Amino acid sequence: MTEHPQLLQTVLDTTQPRELAEFYRQLLGYFYRPGDEPPQDGGEDERDWLVLRDAEGGARLAFQRVDELPPTTWPRHDVPMQLHLDCTVPDVDALHRQRARAESLGARLLLDRHDDPDEPLYVLADPSGHPFCVFVA
């Protein structure tokens, strides 16, 4: 039987993490991860990373602040749609196996951080060039 990494969440780059998180929270009926809720006093929210969970508590969408994000011109291809997937594996041995498996399927390595003691990971690009992460969780 083939072992597969498990998809943790989809991460969307945005210049406005709270605004985009609120859109999807309302659209999909998700909930903030504890600690990611909007400030109660209505003050500024400078967070660079927010996570939405489903009703069962599973992480589904995350929002990552970027300085600039050119809007997609889809369906034209001048500026394509962009996002990345986070996939998890249980240990470093599985991390190495899944890197090899992904590369055998056509992925290419963008970043090798397999020896990071806090979060071993690889960032790869799929055959179309979209990045995705495989990390130990």
N, C-alpha and C positions, 0 to 999 in steps of 0.2 A: 504494500500500500504506500502511496506517495504522501509524504508529509508536506503540508502547505503552511505558509505564514498566515496569520489571522489579521484581517483588516481591522484596525483600531478606529480610525476616523478619517474624514476627508477634511483637509485644511485649505481654506480659502484666503489668499492674500487680499488685503484691503487697506485703504488709507484710513478707514473709519471702522475699527473692529466692533465697537458697541452698536453703531447704527446697523451694520450688516447682520450682527448676531440677533438684534431685536427683530429684524425683518424675518429671518428664518425661524426664530423662536415662535413668533406669532403665526407664520405661514404653516409650520409643521407641527406645532403644539409641543415643542421640545422645552426643556428646562435647563437653567444654568447649572453648571457644576458648582457645588458648594464653594463659596468664596468668589465666584465670578458674577454674582448678581450686581445690578446697577447700584451705585451709591445711594443710600437712603436719603441723604440730605440734598440730593439733586446737584451735587458738586461735579466738578470735572472728573472724568474717568480717563486716566492716562495709560490704562493697561494695553500691553502689546499683544496679549494672547488671551483668548476667551474660548471656553468649551461649552457646547450644548449637548445635553444627554436626552435620551428617549425616556419613555415612562418606566422602563425596566432599569434605568440607571446606566445604560450603555452609552459611551461616548459616540457621537455620530458626526458632529461638525465642529471644527475649530476655526478660529479667525485670527490671522497673524497680521500685525501692522507692518506695512511697507511705506516708504517715503513717497513713492510714485507708483502708479499702476495705470498704464495706458489702457483705456477702455477697448474692449474687443471690437473688431469691425465685422464679426461674424454676421452673416454667412460669407462675407469676403474674407480673405486670408491675410490681409495686410497686418493685422494684429490679432493673433489667435486667442482663443479662450485659454485661460491658464488656471491651474490648481495643482495640488499634489496629494498623493495618498500616503498615509502612515500605516505601515504593516508591522506587526510584532511577531517575535519568536521567543521561545522560552529561555534560550541560553546561547552562549557564544558559538558552540558547535553548530547549532541550528542556523545561526546567523551566517556562518561560512557556507553551509550547505545551500541555503536559500540564495546567497549571492551567486554561487556557481550555477544553480538552477535557473535563476533569472537571466544570467548571461547566456546560458545555453538556449534560452528562448528568444534572445535578441536584444536584451538590455545591455547598456554600457555603464561602467562605473564613473560617477562624477565626484564622489567624495568617499574616502576610506577613513572611518573613525572607529574601526573594530576594536582598537586597543584603549578606547576611552573608558576609564574605570567607572564613571557614573552613568554613561549611556552609550554602550557600544552600538555603532550603527554604520550602515552603508547608505549612501544616496546614489541611486541609479537613475538612468533615463530609460524610459520604455522605447520601443522601436520608432515612435513618432517624436521622441525628444522630451516628453513630459516627465518631470522628475517624480520619484517616489522614494520613500525611506523604508528601510527594513531595520528594526532595532530590537534590542533585548528589553523586554518589559517584565 
